[in-house]
């Protein structure tokens, strides 16, 4: 039976996080990072039966607190209920022996695989926040070139004009209190809606990054919210999703409608990866969510996803970074997120705007991760990112380069989370469990082998 994880923060970790928050604000007020350093018990087990060691502190979005991001501990969405690793995949798909089953429009083989077969290599590219409208088109162009799909976790307040900020009331907080950018003037919100619509129409996924981005540094942030609080946060997100024009008071027939229906929102990434699992699951189910990708991995490396309480969990993995190791990092593991790479690289002495070096560390790490995973357990790889320009825009062009390199590779598919789940639910639960029992890849012990 898996150990229960509890949300605890040390005074030292809190001090470090607050310092990074201030540093992030000074660097660029629109590009703060996130963190979640909810502390798991020291011997928490994962679904594959592994005993966890220290993990990483998470970061994410474009307006929350800063992050300790170089491989210390995190729990992400705190696990306050038993049952991690429940494998509930559907077993009623066509048999694994069926030759060349159906494929989707990306060529993904939508059939059950046997334990003896090599599964596809799936890559899950995602972006938190979705504030910067031009980035949708940028990544859509790259994705079209290599037949890739991505997911954007949209923050609802990016659809809210600053003058209307008091429409939003975060649970337990004053009306209008937020920890990230609002949507800007009417013209910017309209442009953003058109960008979201275009991405959705092109087959990319839209999920939720919720609303005000209130995290553990707040007196009453998401780490403290109960089920009723989260229900209210969800309600406000879906309300602005349905009618941004009405909420902003735009009586303009030319203002675009947001064409993403509520039922299209199947998953999420929590702001700062903060939240209590047992308080969230009932609300996720009420609103039709099928997956979460907010839990910081308690193991180093990349492993297969699992189901818990009927929710698919795609953990935020800890990647071994060869360059971080060569530069003397005591703990050369970095969580999959651009902000984490930015902070970790600075701790290694890289300048915060040394774009070339920051990109080099990021690209080198992602190339190693892809080579390691694709040649071993072939677990889906979560590549988290933002549209932000950390480090002089060190990471968006680098991430685009990985899409161009990885997505065209034979047997590799860059898909949305919803496509990933559709495929997972075709698999025999025993086969999924066998893949999970292979353990973790991209932990660094195969570096010489994968690089020849």
N, C-alpha and C positions, 0 to 999 in steps of 0.2 A: 504494500500500500504506500503510495507516495507520501512523503512528508508534507505537512502543511507549511506554506511559506507565509511569513508575516511581514508587514511593512514596518521597518524600523530604519531610522536614520541616525547616524552618529553625529555628534557635534562637529567633528572635524570635517565630515563630508558636507554638512550643511554650510560651514564656513567657506569651504572651497567652492561650493556651488554659488554662493552669494557673490564671492569675488569674481567668478567667471561671468555672472550676470552683469555686474558692473562693467567688466571688460567688454562684454558683448555689446552693451549699450553704447559704450564709447566708440567701438569700432564701426558700428552702423546701426542706428536705432531701428531700422526696418528688418534687421537680419539677426536677431538674437537667436541663440540655440535653446534647446530644451534638455532636460535631463530626467532621469528617474533613477534614484539610487536606493529604492526600497530594498532593504537588506533581507535576503533569504536566510533561512537557517543554514548552517555551514555544511550540512550533509543532506540537503534537499536532493531528491532523486528525480530523474526525468522519466519519460515514458519508456525509454529504451533500457531502463534499469541502471543507468549510470549514476555515479555519485558526483554531485556538482562541486566544483571548486570555485575560486573567485571568478567573477564575470566582469562585465563592463558596465560603466554607467552610461546611460543612453542620452542622446540628444536628438532634437528634431526641428521644430518649426521656426517660423520667421518672426517671432515676436515674444517668445516665452523666456524663462530664465536660462542662464548659461549652464554649462555641463562639464562635469568631470568625465572625461571621455577616453581614457587611455587603457582601459582594461581592469578597472576596479569593479566592485560588485553592483549588480542591479537585479531587480525582479520584474521590472516593467509593470504590467497589470498584475497587481499582487494576487497571489494564488491563495485565497482563503477558503477554498473548498477542496475536498478530496476528489480524486478521479483523473489526475493528469495522465494522459496516455490512453484514455479510453479509445479503442479503435472501433468506429461505428460505420466504416465504409460499406456501401451497398455491395452485395455479392450477386445481384440478379442481372448483371450485364451479360452480353454474349461471352461465350467461353473463351479462355485464353488460347485455345487451339484454333479458333476461327482465323483463317488466313486473311490478312489485309482487310480488316474491318473498316468501318466508316472513318472518314477524315473530316475535320472541320475546314473552314475557309482558309486557315493558316497551314493546312496539311497535317495537323496534329492527329495521330492515330487514336481515335476515340473508341478504344476497345480495352478489354482486360488483358493484362500481361501476366505471364507465368513467372514464378520465382527464378526460373532458369533463363528468362529473357533479359536483355539489357533494356531498361526503361528509357524513355526519352529524357533528355536533359532540359528541364524547364528553368527559365529565368523570369523573375518577377520584378520588373522595374516599377518604382512608385515615387510619387512626389507629394510632400505634405504641404498643405496651405493653399496653393494655387492662386496666389495674389497676382503674380506677374503675367499679364495676358500674353505678351509676345512669346513667352516660353512654351506655351501650348503649341503654337505653330512651328516653332523651332524643333521641338521633339517629335511632332507629328510628321514633319518632313523627313527626319532621320528614320523614324519608325516605318514610314511608307517605303523608304529605300530598301529596308532589310526585312520587310514583312513582320514587323514587331508590333506588339500592343503594350500599353502601359496603363497604370492606374494613378489617378489624382485624388488625394484625400482633401476635399474642399472644406475650408473653414467658412462657416456660415456668415460670420461678421464681415467677410470680404464682399458681401452683397449688401452691406448696410452703410449708408452715407453717414459720415461723422456727426452731422447735425441731428441724426435720428438715433444716436447711440443709446439713449435711455429706453428705447424699445426693448433692448436686450437686458435681461436681468439674470446674471449668473446666480445659481443657487447660493443662498446665504450671503450675498453681496449686494452692494448698492446698485441701483439701475445705472447701466452704462459703463460699469467697471469692466475693463478688458485688459489683457496683457499682450496685445499685438495690434497690428494695424487694422483699422476699419477699411471700408471699401473705397474711400475717396469720393470725388464728385460723381455726379450722375453719368457723365460721359465715360468715365473709367469703369464704372459698374456695368454699363451697357457693353463696353468692349470686352470685359471679362465674361459676361454671360454669353456673348457670341463665341468666345474662345472655348468655353465649356461645352456649348452646344455642338461646335464643330468637332471637338474631341470625341464626344459621346456618339455623334453621328458616324464617325469614322471607326467605331468599334472599340474605342478605349473605355476604360471603366472609370466611373466616378463613385467614390466612397466619401465618407465623412471624417473630417478632423475636428468635428464638433464646432463650438462657438467661440467663447472668450479666451480660451487657452490659459485658464487659471490652474496653476500647478502648486507644488508643495511649498513654494516660498510664500504663497498667499496665506492669509489667516484661515481662509476656508476655500481651499482649492480642491481639484478633482481627487486628490489622494484621500480626502476626508469625506467625500460625498457618499451618501447612502443611495439606495435604490430610487427613492422618490426624487432626490436631487438629480440623478442621472436621467430619470424619466422627463423631468422638466427641461434639462439640457437638450435631450433628443427632440422634445416637442418643438422647442424654438428653432432648432435646425430645420426640421421638416416644414415648419410654417414659413420660414423665409425661402426655403427651396421652392415652395409652391407659389409664392407671390411676392417676389422682391420689389416689383413696381408698386404694388398696393401698400406694402409696409413702409416704403420710402415716400409714399404720397405722390408718385409720379402719375399725373393724369395726362399721359402722352401716348397716343395710339401707335407711335413709331418705336416706343421703347420695347426692346426684345423680350419675349417670354423665355423663361428658362425651361428647356425641353427635356430635362432629366426627370422622369417620374419617380415618385417616392419608392416604388417597388424596385427600382434599379439600384438603390443603395443597399448593398448586401454585406458590406464590411466597413472597416474603420481602422484608423490608428489613433490612439489616445494622445492628446496633448501631453508632452513630457513623458509619455508612456505611463502616466499616473492613473491609478484607479484600483479599486478592490474587486477582484474577480467575482466574489459571491454577490456583491451589490450590483454588478453590471449584467450578469448573465440573464436575469429575469427581464431586464429592459431590452437587451439585444433581441431576445426572442419575441417580445411584444412588437418590436419594430421590424421584424423579419430579417435580422442580420444572421448570416451563416458562418462568418469567420471574423477572427481578430488577428491583427499583426502588430501587437503592442508589447508582447512579453519579451523582455530581455532574456536571452538564453543563459541557462545556468551551467552550460558546458562550453568549452572553447571549440570552435569549428562549426560545421554545417551538417544538419541531420534532417531526416524526413519529418514533415508535419504530422500532427496527430489531432484527434478529437477529444475534447473535454466538455462534459455537460452538453453534448450535442453541438458544440461550436468548434469549427476547425481552427486550430492555432498554428500560425506561421510565425515562429519566434524570430526575433531580431538577432541574427547570429554574430558571433565574435570571430573575426577573420585574423588569421596569422598574417602579419605584415613583414615580408622579408627585409624591406628597406628599414623599417623601424628597428628590427633586430640588428641589422648591420650598423645602424647609427647609435647603438648602445641602449635601446629601450629596455628597461628592466622587465617590463611586461609588454611584449610586442604584439598584443592582440587589440584590435580596434573594432568597435561595433559598426555594422553596416549603416553608415549615415555620414553625409558630407561634413556636417558640423563636427562630428567626432574626429574625423580625419584632420580637420582644421585645427582643433584644439590639441590633439595628440602631436601633430607635427610641430606646433609651436613649442611644446614641451621638449622636443628634441633639438631645439635651437633654430628652427626654420622661421624666417620672418613671416608675420601674419599676412603680408601681401607679396610674398615671394611666389608668385603664381606658378612659375615654371617648376620649382622644387615641390610645391604642394601637389601639383598635378602629377608629377613623376611618382611620388610616394603612393598616391591614390591608384594610378593606373597599374603600377607594378603589383600592388596588393591584389587588385581585382583580377589581373591576369593570372597570378598564382592561384587565386581561389577558383577561378573557372577551370584551370588545368587540373588542379587537385581533385575537385569534386567530379568533373566529367570523366576522370580516369579511375574513379573509385566508387563511392556509394551512389553517385548521380542523384543526390537529393536536390529538390528545387532550391535555387539560390535567391534569397531576398536581397535586392539592391535598393536600399532606401536613399532618398535624396530630397532636395528642395529645388525650387526654381531660383533660389537666392544666389548672390554673387560673392560668397565667402572667398576671401583670399584673392580679390581681384578677378573673380569668376574663374577660379581654379578648377571647379568641379563639374559644371554643366558640360563644357566641351569635352572633358575627359570621360564623363559618363556616356556622352554621345559616341565617343570613339569606341568604348566597350561594346555598345550596341552594334556598331558597324563591324566589329571584329567577331563577336560571339554569335549573334543571332543568325548569320548565314551558315554557321557550321552544321555539318550533317548531323541529324538527330537532335539538334538543339532548337527549342521553341521559346520565344519570348512572348509571354501570354499575360492576360489579366488574371487576377485571383479567381474570378468567377469561372473562367475556362479551366484553370487549374483544379478547382473543386469538382467541376463536371467530370474531369478525367479521373480524379482520385476516387470519386464515388462509383466509377465503373470497375474499380479494382477489388479483387478478393481481399477481405480483411486480413487473412492469414499471410497473403503475399505482402501487403503493406507492412505488417508486423515484421516479416522477415527482412524487408528493406530497412526498417528502423533499427533492427538489431545489428545491422552492420556498423552502427556507431557513427562517429563524426569524422568528417574529412576537413581538409584545409586547416590542419592544426600545426603544420610546420615540419612534421617528421618525414614528409615525403618530398621536401624541397629539391634535394639533389636528384631524385628520381624523375620528377615531373619536368625539371629543367635540363635534364641530361648532363 
